[in-house]
């Protein structure tokens, strides 16, 4: 984190007009039930996700982390000069990935409360659907995430990863991936609400990804995110032939439409 702050400082020294950001993985966590204990469990899970962005954007190690380290008898050797570097090397915007949400509970298998929040369980949300890999499909969670980050940091945001991993079927050199179109469309719709209705400062959006590659999450080639199909299987076999999926043509048309409509990318979306 200190090295990262030093790079931000160096970039600003080279050119004060540079806008330098960080990138964090964000998975919002809801309480599984209305029990206050589940709310606390979800909050602690969210703090785990906020740690890096808190340091990047606020320039200091948050108290909830310092207290946790104290409880575990951890100590770090950080000098006053290094603390100063963190303060002076804050980012100008936050880039983040968003794919899914989750829920947390403090109930054990018998429905009894677990007093130790560190042992809270991660459960699937019964109110949203999931992909074949169990990732919760929650477009509203994108709007929620944008609002949480915007209110917490008060700096611009950039959605740099968002996409749908699925097994694609090739039929006559065509891939009809309406499920991917539906996923991306729904998430952009929620981003538009966050900007126009909630006032979130969103710089832009980039989907994950443009072409099929090995999934970083599962190590599988056949968990495909791209809008361009690559003929290669999990064993590394295939011709490597590329095919444009339906989602490629849809996203291409959407991009052209929004560019022609307005300089504000989200206003042309419908």
C-alpha positions as CSV (number, residue, x, y, z in Angstrom):
1,X,0.0,0.0,0.0
2,X,2.9,2.3,0.8
3,X,4.5,1.5,-2.6
4,X,1.2,2.2,-4.3
5,X,0.9,5.6,-2.6
6,X,4.5,6.4,-3.6
7,X,3.6,5.7,-7.3
8,X,0.5,8.0,-7.0
9,X,2.7,10.8,-5.5
10,X,5.3,10.3,-8.3
11,X,2.6,10.5,-11.0
12,X,1.2,13.7,-9.6
13,X,4.7,15.1,-9.4
14,X,5.3,14.3,-13.1
15,X,2.0,15.9,-14.1
16,X,-0.4,17.4,-11.5
17,X,-3.2,17.0,-14.0
18,X,-2.8,13.2,-14.0
19,X,-5.9,11.4,-12.7
20,X,-4.6,8.3,-10.9
21,X,-6.9,5.6,-9.5
22,X,-6.9,2.2,-7.9
23,X,-8.9,-1.0,-8.8
24,X,-10.6,-3.1,-6.2
25,X,-12.9,-6.1,-6.3
26,X,-16.2,-5.3,-4.9
27,X,-18.9,-7.8,-3.8
28,X,-21.6,-6.1,-1.7
29,X,-22.9,-8.2,1.2
30,X,-26.5,-8.0,2.4
31,X,-27.7,-9.4,5.8
32,X,-29.3,-12.8,5.2
33,X,-32.2,-11.9,7.5
34,X,-33.5,-8.9,9.4
35,X,-31.8,-10.1,12.6
36,X,-29.5,-7.3,14.0
37,X,-26.7,-9.9,14.3
38,X,-26.9,-10.6,10.5
39,X,-26.7,-6.9,9.9
40,X,-23.5,-6.7,11.9
41,X,-22.1,-9.7,10.1
42,X,-22.8,-8.1,6.8
43,X,-21.2,-4.9,7.9
44,X,-18.0,-6.7,9.0
45,X,-17.9,-8.6,5.7
46,X,-18.2,-5.2,3.9
47,X,-15.3,-3.8,6.0
48,X,-13.1,-6.6,4.7
49,X,-13.9,-5.4,1.2
50,X,-13.4,-1.7,2.1
51,X,-9.9,-2.2,3.6
52,X,-7.9,-1.5,0.5
53,X,-10.1,1.2,-1.0
54,X,-10.1,2.9,2.5
55,X,-6.3,3.1,2.5
56,X,-6.2,4.1,-1.2
57,X,-8.8,6.9,-0.9
58,X,-8.4,8.0,2.7
59,X,-4.7,7.6,3.1
60,X,-4.7,5.8,6.4
61,X,-5.2,2.3,7.8
62,X,-8.8,2.3,9.2
63,X,-9.5,1.8,12.9
64,X,-11.6,-1.4,12.3
65,X,-8.4,-3.0,10.9
66,X,-6.1,-1.7,13.6
67,X,-8.5,-3.0,16.3
68,X,-8.7,-6.4,14.6
69,X,-4.9,-6.6,14.5
70,X,-4.8,-5.7,18.2
71,X,-7.2,-8.6,19.0
72,X,-5.0,-11.0,17.1
73,X,-1.8,-9.6,18.6
74,X,-0.6,-8.4,15.2
75,X,1.7,-5.4,14.9
76,X,3.1,-3.7,11.8
77,X,6.3,-1.6,11.6
78,X,5.1,1.6,10.0
79,X,6.9,4.9,10.5
80,X,5.5,8.4,10.6
81,X,7.1,9.0,7.2
82,X,5.3,6.1,5.8
83,X,2.0,7.3,7.3
84,X,2.7,10.6,5.6
85,X,3.2,8.9,2.3
86,X,-0.2,7.2,2.6
87,X,-1.8,10.5,3.2
88,X,0.0,12.3,0.3
89,X,-0.6,9.4,-2.1
90,X,-4.3,9.2,-2.2
91,X,-6.0,8.2,-5.4
92,X,-8.1,10.5,-7.6
93,X,-10.8,7.9,-8.4
94,X,-11.7,4.3,-7.6
95,X,-12.0,1.7,-10.2
96,X,-13.9,-1.4,-9.2
97,X,-15.2,-4.8,-10.5
98,X,-18.7,-5.9,-9.9
99,X,-20.1,-9.3,-10.8
100,X,-22.3,-10.4,-8.0
101,X,-23.6,-9.8,-4.5
102,X,-23.9,-12.2,-1.5
103,X,-25.4,-12.5,1.9
104,X,-24.0,-13.1,5.4
105,X,-25.5,-14.7,8.5
106,X,-24.6,-15.5,12.0
107,X,-26.9,-18.5,12.3
108,X,-25.5,-22.0,12.5
109,X,-26.9,-25.1,11.0
110,X,-29.4,-25.4,13.8
111,X,-30.6,-21.8,13.5
112,X,-28.7,-20.7,16.6
113,X,-26.8,-17.4,16.7
114,X,-23.0,-17.5,16.4
115,X,-21.6,-14.9,18.8
116,X,-18.2,-14.8,17.0
117,X,-18.8,-12.6,13.9
118,X,-15.6,-13.8,12.4
119,X,-17.3,-17.2,11.9
120,X,-20.2,-15.7,10.0
121,X,-21.3,-17.8,6.9
122,X,-21.7,-16.7,3.3
123,X,-25.0,-17.8,1.9
124,X,-26.7,-17.5,-1.5
125,X,-29.5,-14.9,-1.7
126,X,-32.8,-16.7,-2.3
127,X,-34.2,-13.6,-3.9
128,X,-31.9,-13.5,-7.0
129,X,-30.9,-16.0,-9.6
130,X,-27.4,-17.4,-10.0
131,X,-25.1,-18.4,-12.9
132,X,-24.0,-22.0,-13.5
133,X,-21.1,-21.3,-11.2
134,X,-23.3,-20.0,-8.4
135,X,-22.5,-16.3,-8.9
136,X,-25.5,-14.3,-7.8
137,X,-27.0,-12.2,-10.7
138,X,-27.9,-8.9,-9.0
139,X,-28.1,-5.8,-11.3
140,X,-29.5,-3.7,-8.4
141,X,-26.4,-4.6,-6.5
142,X,-24.5,-2.5,-9.1
143,X,-26.5,0.6,-8.2
144,X,-26.1,-0.2,-4.5
145,X,-22.4,-0.6,-4.9
146,X,-22.1,2.7,-6.7
147,X,-24.0,4.5,-4.0
148,X,-22.0,3.0,-1.2
149,X,-18.7,3.8,-2.7
150,X,-19.8,7.3,-3.7
151,X,-21.1,8.2,-0.3
152,X,-18.1,6.6,1.4
153,X,-15.3,8.3,-0.6
154,X,-16.8,11.3,-2.5
155,X,-14.5,10.9,-5.5
156,X,-15.2,9.7,-9.0
157,X,-15.8,6.0,-9.7
158,X,-15.1,3.8,-12.7
159,X,-16.8,0.4,-13.3
160,X,-13.9,-1.4,-15.0
161,X,-15.1,-5.0,-14.8
162,X,-18.6,-6.4,-15.2
163,X,-19.6,-9.5,-17.1
164,X,-21.3,-12.8,-17.2
165,X,-19.4,-16.2,-17.3
166,X,-21.3,-18.9,-19.1
167,X,-20.9,-22.0,-21.3
168,X,-21.5,-20.8,-24.9
169,X,-22.9,-23.1,-27.6
170,X,-21.8,-22.7,-31.3
171,X,-24.4,-23.3,-33.9
172,X,-23.4,-22.8,-37.6
173,X,-20.6,-20.4,-36.5
174,X,-23.1,-18.4,-34.5
175,X,-23.3,-17.9,-30.7
176,X,-26.7,-16.7,-29.4
177,X,-25.8,-15.4,-26.0
178,X,-28.9,-13.5,-25.1
179,X,-28.2,-14.2,-21.4
180,X,-25.0,-12.1,-21.6
181,X,-26.9,-9.3,-23.3
182,X,-29.6,-9.4,-20.7
183,X,-26.9,-9.3,-17.9
184,X,-25.0,-6.4,-19.3
185,X,-28.1,-4.4,-20.3
186,X,-29.6,-4.8,-16.8
187,X,-26.4,-3.6,-15.1
188,X,-26.0,-0.6,-17.3
189,X,-29.6,0.3,-16.6
190,X,-28.9,0.3,-12.9
191,X,-25.7,2.4,-13.5
192,X,-27.9,5.0,-15.3
193,X,-30.2,5.2,-12.3
194,X,-27.2,5.7,-10.0
195,X,-26.0,8.6,-12.1
196,X,-29.2,10.3,-13.1
197,X,-31.3,9.6,-10.0
198,X,-28.8,9.3,-7.2
199,X,-26.1,11.7,-8.4
200,X,-23.2,9.2,-8.4
201,X,-20.1,10.5,-10.1
202,X,-19.3,7.7,-12.6
203,X,-16.5,8.2,-15.1
204,X,-17.4,5.2,-17.3
205,X,-17.9,1.5,-17.8
206,X,-15.9,-1.3,-19.4
207,X,-17.3,-4.8,-19.6
208,X,-15.4,-8.0,-18.9
209,X,-14.4,-9.0,-21.4
210,X,-14.2,-8.5,-25.1
211,X,-12.7,-11.9,-25.9
212,X,-12.8,-15.4,-24.3
213,X,-9.8,-16.1,-22.1
214,X,-9.1,-18.5,-19.3
215,X,-11.3,-17.5,-16.3
216,X,-9.2,-16.1,-13.6
217,X,-11.8,-17.3,-11.0
218,X,-12.1,-20.9,-12.0
219,X,-9.2,-21.6,-14.3
220,X,-11.5,-22.8,-17.0
221,X,-11.6,-21.8,-20.7
222,X,-15.2,-22.9,-21.0
223,X,-16.4,-20.4,-18.4
224,X,-16.6,-17.7,-21.1
225,X,-17.0,-13.9,-20.5
226,X,-16.1,-12.6,-23.9
227,X,-18.2,-11.1,-26.7
228,X,-15.8,-12.8,-29.1
229,X,-15.7,-16.6,-29.0
230,X,-12.4,-18.4,-29.1
231,X,-12.4,-22.1,-30.2
232,X,-10.4,-23.6,-27.3
233,X,-11.5,-26.0,-24.6
234,X,-10.3,-26.6,-21.0
235,X,-7.6,-28.9,-22.2
236,X,-6.1,-26.2,-24.4
237,X,-7.3,-27.9,-27.6
238,X,-9.0,-26.1,-30.5
239,X,-8.4,-24.1,-33.6
240,X,-8.4,-20.7,-31.9
241,X,-10.9,-19.5,-34.5
242,X,-12.7,-16.3,-33.4
243,X,-16.4,-15.8,-33.8
244,X,-18.4,-12.6,-32.9
245,X,-21.2,-13.5,-30.5
246,X,-24.6,-11.8,-30.6
247,X,-23.5,-9.8,-27.6
248,X,-20.6,-8.3,-29.7
249,X,-23.0,-6.9,-32.3
250,X,-25.4,-5.7,-29.6
251,X,-22.7,-3.9,-27.6
252,X,-21.2,-2.4,-30.8
253,X,-24.6,-1.0,-31.7
254,X,-25.2,0.3,-28.2
255,X,-21.8,2.0,-28.1
256,X,-22.5,3.7,-31.5
257,X,-26.0,4.8,-30.4
258,X,-24.8,6.3,-27.1
259,X,-21.9,8.1,-28.8
260,X,-24.2,9.7,-31.3
261,X,-26.8,10.7,-28.7
262,X,-24.7,12.6,-26.2
263,X,-21.3,13.1,-24.7
264,X,-22.7,11.7,-21.5
265,X,-22.6,7.9,-22.4
266,X,-25.4,6.9,-20.0
267,X,-28.0,9.4,-21.4
268,X,-28.2,7.6,-24.7
269,X,-28.9,4.2,-23.1
270,X,-32.4,2.8,-23.0
